[in-house]
């Protein structure tokens, strides 16, 4: 089988991998720290790995809209970047698929992981941020503007500041970054989300964690009412706390959803967006040389 290339542009690093077999194990991979000139540095590193890939899959923070990266304000130089054009110029007629990192992770789960064979499903990513991917007909749904599944922007009360005021209300309540910030303020010292979960013996810490998990569970249950999925798969960096999170989600879904889906962990936690980029590349290998996103 010809070699395909996957590139994952994250907030703090870029992961690059090459695969020569349709499976979730790159034959070669490397990582670069983000910083100045990260795009040309990443493309040069990719060329060193594989000079002529059969297809390219790209995972990026933000979403692609009108040929530019949107919803990526925290990554210097990335908001508004004409990433599709730059990739076309780099790879020419080689097929390219671009998608956001959460949709890419869901693509890996669909091709090789927990969502394989699922027609209607939901992938929820619990990491530094909060987002989801909606699966219908065995495919990730992009939405009219490429922003389906951006659940971090959900409102939790009618009058709270939302997107136009520069806020992502749900993400600010239940993401890893939100929990770390709230825990640090409570304890008067900087703690990570993992450290915070380890301190739930403290009643004040437990209240913070339980409130966030309960809000997350309500959100997932509401999504299940809307989508009616067969299966909900949860991934992301917070899955180190799956034993505390998944039972609460399952309980809320069983209580609120007319036809409750199964709730389970993603197969891929580490490097999920890179594996997703490789899954996208295998999809691109049948696209006959056009650059596009699902």
C-alpha positions in Angstrom: 0.0 0.0 0.0 1.3 3.5 -0.8 2.3 5.7 2.1 -0.1 8.4 3.4 0.8 11.4 5.5 -1.0 12.8 8.6 -0.4 16.2 10.2 -2.0 17.4 13.4 -1.6 21.1 14.1 -2.3 21.5 17.8 -2.1 24.5 20.1 1.4 23.6 21.6 2.7 21.0 19.2 2.5 19.6 15.7 2.5 15.9 15.3 3.4 14.3 11.9 3.0 10.7 11.0 3.4 8.4 8.0 1.4 5.2 7.5 1.9 2.4 5.0 -0.8 0.1 6.3 -4.5 0.9 7.0 -4.3 0.8 10.8 -3.8 3.0 13.8 0.0 2.6 14.1 2.1 5.1 12.2 5.2 3.6 10.6 7.1 6.8 11.5 6.2 9.9 13.5 7.7 13.1 15.0 6.7 16.1 16.9 7.5 19.8 16.7 6.9 22.6 19.2 4.8 25.4 17.9 6.3 28.8 17.5 7.6 31.0 14.7 7.2 29.7 11.2 5.5 26.5 12.4 3.7 25.8 9.1 6.8 25.9 6.9 8.8 24.0 9.5 6.1 21.3 9.7 5.8 21.0 6.0 9.6 20.7 5.6 9.6 18.0 8.3 6.8 16.2 6.5 8.7 16.2 3.3 11.7 14.6 5.1 9.4 11.8 6.3 7.7 11.1 2.9 8.6 13.0 -0.2 5.6 11.9 -2.3 2.6 10.8 -0.2 -0.3 9.1 -1.8 -2.7 11.3 0.2 -2.6 13.8 3.1 -4.9 14.2 6.1 -4.7 17.3 8.2 -6.1 17.9 11.7 -6.2 21.5 13.0 -7.4 23.4 16.0 -10.3 25.6 15.0 -12.6 25.0 12.0 -12.2 25.6 8.3 -14.6 28.2 7.0 -14.4 30.0 3.6 -10.9 28.7 3.0 -9.6 30.0 6.3 -9.1 28.7 9.9 -11.7 30.1 12.3 -12.4 29.8 16.0 -8.7 29.5 16.8 -8.0 32.8 18.7 -5.6 31.2 21.2 -3.0 30.0 18.6 -0.9 32.9 17.4 -1.0 33.3 13.6 -3.6 30.6 13.1 -6.9 32.6 13.2 -7.7 33.5 9.5 -4.9 31.4 8.1 -5.6 30.3 4.5 -4.6 26.7 5.4 -6.4 24.9 2.5 -4.7 27.2 -0.1 -1.3 26.7 1.5 -1.7 23.0 1.5 -2.8 22.9 -2.1 0.3 24.9 -3.0 2.5 22.5 -1.1 1.0 19.2 -2.2 -0.3 20.1 -5.7 -2.5 17.3 -7.1 -2.1 15.0 -4.1 -5.5 14.5 -2.4 -5.8 16.3 0.9 -8.5 16.3 3.6 -8.6 18.9 6.3 -10.8 18.8 9.4 -10.8 20.0 13.0 -9.0 18.0 15.6 -12.1 16.6 17.3 -13.7 15.5 14.0 -10.4 13.9 13.1 -10.3 12.0 16.3 -13.8 10.8 15.6 -12.7 9.7 12.2 -10.1 7.5 13.8 -12.7 6.0 16.1 -14.9 5.4 13.1 -12.2 3.7 11.0 -10.4 1.7 13.7 -11.9 2.3 17.1 -15.0 2.4 19.3 -17.3 3.9 16.7 -16.4 1.3 14.0 -19.7 0.1 12.4 -21.8 2.8 14.2 -24.2 4.6 11.9 -25.4 7.3 14.4 -23.1 8.2 17.2 -21.6 11.0 19.3 -17.9 11.5 20.1 -17.3 13.9 23.0 -13.8 15.2 23.6 -12.9 16.2 27.2 -9.6 17.9 27.1 -8.2 21.4 27.7 -11.3 22.4 25.8 -14.7 20.9 25.1 -16.1 19.8 21.8 -18.0 17.0 20.1 -18.3 15.3 16.7 -21.7 14.2 15.4 -21.8 11.0 13.4 -24.7 10.3 11.0 -24.8 7.6 8.4 -21.3 6.5 9.5 -19.8 9.9 8.7 -18.8 12.9 10.7 -21.3 15.8 10.2 -19.5 19.1 9.3 -22.5 21.4 9.6 -23.4 24.3 7.3 -20.4 26.3 8.4 -18.0 23.5 9.4 -18.8 24.1 13.1 -21.1 21.2 14.0 -20.3 19.9 17.5 -18.8 23.1 18.9 -20.6 22.4 22.1 -18.3 24.6 24.2 -20.4 27.6 22.9 -23.6 26.1 24.4 -25.4 28.5 26.8 -26.1 27.2 30.3 -28.4 30.2 31.2 -30.4 32.5 29.0 -28.6 35.8 29.7 -25.0 34.8 30.1 -22.4 36.2 27.7 -21.9 34.1 24.7 -19.8 33.9 21.5 -20.3 37.5 20.4 -19.0 38.6 23.8 -15.9 36.5 23.4 -17.1 33.6 25.6 -17.6 29.9 25.2 -19.9 29.4 28.2 -20.0 25.6 28.4 -16.3 25.2 27.9 -15.7 27.8 30.6 -17.6 25.6 33.0 -16.6 22.0 32.3 -13.4 21.8 30.3 -10.1 20.7 31.7 -8.8 24.3 31.5 -11.9 25.5 33.4 -11.6 22.9 36.1 -7.8 23.6 36.6 -8.5 27.4 36.8 -11.4 26.9 39.4 -9.3 24.4 41.4 -6.3 26.7 41.4 -8.4 29.6 42.6 -10.0 27.5 45.3 -6.7 26.0 46.7 -4.6 29.2 46.2 -2.0 27.3 44.2 -1.7 26.1 40.7 -3.1 22.6 40.1 -3.8 20.5 37.0 -7.1 18.9 36.3 -5.6 15.5 37.1 -4.3 16.8 40.5 -7.7 18.3 41.2 -9.5 15.0 40.7 -6.9 13.4 43.1 -8.0 15.8 45.8 -11.7 15.0 45.8 -11.4 13.9 49.4 -11.6 17.6 50.2 -15.4 18.4 50.2 -14.8 21.8 48.6 -12.8 20.2 45.8 -15.4 17.5 45.4 -18.1 20.0 45.0 -16.2 21.8 42.2 -15.6 18.5 40.4 -19.0 17.1 40.9 -20.7 20.3 39.7 -18.7 20.2 36.5 -19.3 16.5 35.8 -23.0 17.0 36.5 -23.3 19.8 34.0 -21.3 17.8 31.5 -23.7 14.8 32.0 -26.7 17.1 31.5 -25.2 18.4 28.2 -24.4 14.9 26.9 -28.0 13.8 27.8 -29.4 16.7 25.9 -27.3 16.0 22.9 -28.5 12.4 23.0 -32.1 13.6 23.0 -31.4 15.6 19.9 -29.3 13.1 18.0 -30.7 9.7 19.2 -27.3 8.0 18.9 -26.5 4.3 19.1 -23.4 5.0 21.1 -21.6 7.8 22.9 -17.8 7.6 22.9 -15.8 9.9 25.2 -12.2 10.8 24.6 -9.6 13.4 25.4 -7.1 14.1 28.1 -9.6 14.0 31.0 -10.3 10.3 30.3 -7.7 9.5 32.9 -10.6 10.2 35.2 -13.1 8.0 33.3 -14.0 6.0 36.4 -15.5 9.2 37.9 -16.9 10.7 34.8 -18.5 7.9 32.7 -20.9 6.5 35.4 -22.3 10.0 35.9 -22.8 10.4 32.2 -24.4 7.0 31.9 -26.8 7.7 34.8 -27.9 11.0 33.3 -28.4 9.5 29.9 -30.4 6.6 31.3 -32.6 9.0 33.2 -33.3 11.6 30.5 -33.1 9.9 27.1 -36.1 8.0 25.8 -33.8 5.4 24.1 -30.5 5.6 26.0 -27.4 4.8 24.0 -24.4 3.0 25.3 -21.7 5.2 26.9 -18.0 4.1 26.6 -14.4 5.3 26.4 -12.7 6.1 23.1 -10.1 3.6 21.9 -7.6 6.3 21.2 -6.7 8.9 23.9 -3.1 9.7 23.1 -2.4 11.1 19.6 -6.1 10.7 18.6 -6.0 13.8 16.3 -2.8 12.5 14.5 -4.5 9.1 14.1 -7.5 10.9 12.8 -5.4 12.8 10.3 -4.1 9.4 9.0 -7.7 8.2 8.8 -8.6 11.3 6.8 -5.6 10.6 4.5 -6.9 7.1 3.8 -10.3 8.7 3.0 -8.5 11.2 0.8 -6.7 8.5 -1.1 -10.0 7.9 -3.0 -10.8 11.5 -3.8 -9.0 11.7 -7.1 -6.7 14.6 -6.4 -8.9 17.3 -5.0 -8.4 19.2 -1.7 -11.5 19.3 0.4 -12.8 18.7 3.9 -15.6 16.4 4.9 
